[in-house]
């Protein structure tokens, strides 16, 4: 049966449908030796589909890994100098892709999987998947700053979505905040803090949808159980 190429690639574990669309647009996908076009369909049982010249293998066992990404580790699969990537921390012999992003100076929960539909479920804006962070800001933010964050601020010509921001523990350095949001723009939390005059000293993601970091410590990982996967697919909290 014919399906859209981005769906075939995502189902084979090559990333989200959006990422697979970018592969097609970039001319990296071929069908029966010819460069594919966005919107094209194919039959994975009959057609020879390849990405960067590598044939699309049969679907691997679906795998789901929760990792506590330490600071200094890169979220992408592409190496950046001598820095480790999140994939370097998981010794499993299969393709796994990080879901969402955390910048190199941030830490916390990263999900890695070869389940394209789940990746799409967690990352596509229409599903509004919640992410929860613990954010340490220098000094003591005032209520006006927190209210502005809750309403949303202007970043690069776009208004950020409203967020839930509450005070937590006070430390000698500053104040821990709990931030719950569904948006995921690059460096968004740090940029919001900078815009509002709050320096973000530490940033830890502790939850994505229903999945929490639990007792994992930096560098530790575990495979998800069946119940956790079902909750993520249903969009439960």
C-alpha positions in Angstrom: 0.0 0.0 0.0 1.3 3.4 -0.9 2.0 6.0 1.8 3.5 9.4 1.9 7.3 9.3 2.0 7.6 11.3 5.2 5.3 8.8 7.0 7.3 5.9 5.7 10.6 7.5 6.9 9.2 8.4 10.3 7.7 4.9 10.8 11.1 3.5 10.0 12.6 5.5 12.8 14.3 8.4 10.9 12.7 11.1 13.0 9.5 13.1 13.1 7.4 13.6 10.0 8.5 17.2 10.0 12.2 16.2 10.0 11.6 13.7 7.3 9.9 16.3 5.1 13.0 18.4 5.4 15.1 15.4 4.2 12.8 15.2 1.1 13.0 18.9 0.4 16.8 18.8 0.7 16.9 16.1 -2.0 18.3 13.5 0.3 15.6 10.9 -0.4 15.3 8.7 -3.5 12.7 6.3 -4.7 13.8 3.7 -7.2 17.0 5.7 -7.8 15.2 9.0 -8.5 15.2 12.0 -6.2 11.8 12.2 -4.4 9.5 15.2 -4.2 7.6 16.4 -1.2 4.1 14.9 -1.3 5.2 11.8 -3.2 3.9 8.4 -2.2 5.6 5.0 -2.3 5.0 1.4 -1.3 7.8 0.4 1.2 7.3 -3.3 0.2 7.7 -2.7 -3.5 9.7 0.5 -4.0 13.4 1.0 -3.2 13.5 4.0 -0.8 16.9 5.4 0.3 18.0 8.3 2.5 21.5 9.7 1.6 22.0 6.5 -0.5 21.2 4.2 2.4 18.3 1.9 1.9 15.4 2.3 4.4 15.6 -0.8 6.5 12.7 -2.7 7.8 11.2 -1.2 10.9 13.3 -1.9 14.0 11.8 -2.8 17.4 10.3 0.4 18.8 12.4 1.6 21.7 11.9 4.4 24.2 14.6 5.8 26.4 14.4 8.5 29.1 17.8 10.2 29.7 19.0 12.8 32.1 21.1 15.0 29.8 24.0 16.5 31.7 25.2 20.0 31.1 27.8 20.2 28.4 26.2 17.3 26.3 24.7 18.1 22.9 21.1 17.2 22.3 21.5 16.7 18.6 23.1 13.6 17.0 25.7 15.7 15.1 29.0 16.0 17.0 30.1 19.5 18.0 33.9 19.5 18.5 34.9 17.3 21.5 31.5 17.4 23.2 29.5 14.2 23.7 26.0 13.9 22.2 23.1 12.3 24.0 23.4 9.3 21.7 26.9 8.7 23.0 25.4 8.1 26.5 23.1 5.2 25.4 24.9 2.0 24.4 22.0 0.5 22.4 22.6 -0.8 18.8 19.7 0.9 16.9 18.8 4.2 15.5 17.5 6.5 18.3 16.6 10.2 17.9 16.2 12.9 20.6 12.7 14.3 21.0 12.7 18.0 21.5 15.8 20.0 22.4 17.8 21.2 25.3 20.7 23.6 24.7 24.2 22.5 25.7 24.1 24.5 29.0 20.8 23.1 30.1 20.1 19.7 31.6 17.4 17.2 32.4 14.9 15.0 30.6 15.4 13.9 27.0 13.4 11.2 25.3 15.1 9.2 22.6 13.1 6.9 20.4 12.8 5.4 16.9 9.0 5.9 17.0 8.3 8.6 14.4 4.5 9.0 15.2 5.3 9.4 18.9 7.9 12.0 18.1 5.4 13.9 16.0 2.8 13.6 18.9 5.2 15.2 21.4 6.7 17.9 19.2 4.0 19.2 16.8 2.6 22.5 18.1 -1.0 21.4 17.6 -0.7 18.8 20.4 0.5 21.4 23.0 2.5 18.9 24.9 3.5 20.4 28.3 7.1 20.7 29.4 8.0 21.4 33.0 11.3 23.0 34.0 13.1 24.0 37.2 14.8 27.3 36.5 17.2 29.0 38.9 17.4 32.8 38.3 19.9 35.1 39.9 18.6 37.3 42.6 14.9 37.6 43.5 12.5 38.3 40.6 9.6 40.7 41.4 6.0 39.9 40.8 5.8 42.2 37.7 8.5 40.2 36.0 6.8 36.9 36.8 3.4 38.2 35.6 5.0 39.4 32.3 6.4 35.9 31.8 3.0 34.3 32.6 1.3 36.5 30.0 4.1 36.1 27.3 6.7 38.5 26.0 7.9 39.6 22.6 10.8 37.7 21.2 12.1 38.3 17.7 8.8 39.8 16.6 6.7 37.0 18.0 4.8 36.8 21.3 5.6 33.8 23.4 2.7 31.7 24.6 1.4 32.1 28.2 3.2 30.0 30.8 2.6 28.9 34.3 5.4 30.3 36.5 5.6 29.9 40.3 8.2 30.6 42.9 10.0 27.7 44.6 13.0 27.5 46.9 15.2 30.5 47.7 19.0 29.9 47.5 22.1 32.0 48.2 22.4 32.6 44.5 18.7 33.4 43.7 15.3 31.8 43.3 14.2 28.5 41.8 11.1 28.8 39.7 8.8 26.1 38.3 7.9 26.9 34.7 5.3 24.9 32.7 4.9 25.7 29.0 3.9 24.0 25.8 6.1 26.0 23.5 9.6 25.0 22.5 11.4 27.7 20.7 15.2 27.6 20.7 16.6 29.1 23.9 13.2 30.4 24.8 13.4 30.3 28.6 16.9 31.9 28.7 15.8 34.6 26.2 12.6 35.3 28.2 14.7 35.7 31.3 17.2 38.0 29.6 14.3 40.1 28.2 12.8 40.5 31.6 16.1 41.2 33.4 16.4 37.8 35.0 19.7 35.9 34.5 19.0 32.1 34.2 21.8 30.3 36.1 20.5 26.8 35.8 17.8 25.1 33.8 16.5 21.6 34.3 13.7 19.9 32.4 11.8 17.6 34.7 8.8 16.5 32.6 7.5 16.1 29.1 3.8 15.4 28.9 3.2 12.5 31.3 6.9 11.4 31.4 8.9 12.7 34.4 12.6 12.5 35.1 12.0 10.6 38.4 15.1 9.5 40.2 17.5 9.7 37.2 20.8 11.4 37.8 22.9 13.3 35.2 24.0 10.7 32.6 21.7 8.0 33.7 19.0 6.5 31.4 16.3 3.9 31.4 13.8 2.3 29.0 10.2 3.3 29.3 7.6 0.7 30.3 4.5 -0.1 28.3 2.2 2.0 30.5 4.4 5.1 30.1 4.5 4.7 26.3 0.7 4.4 26.2 0.3 7.5 28.4 2.5 9.5 26.1 0.7 8.4 23.0 -2.6 9.4 24.5 -1.3 12.8 25.6 -2.0 12.1 29.2 -0.4 14.0 32.1 
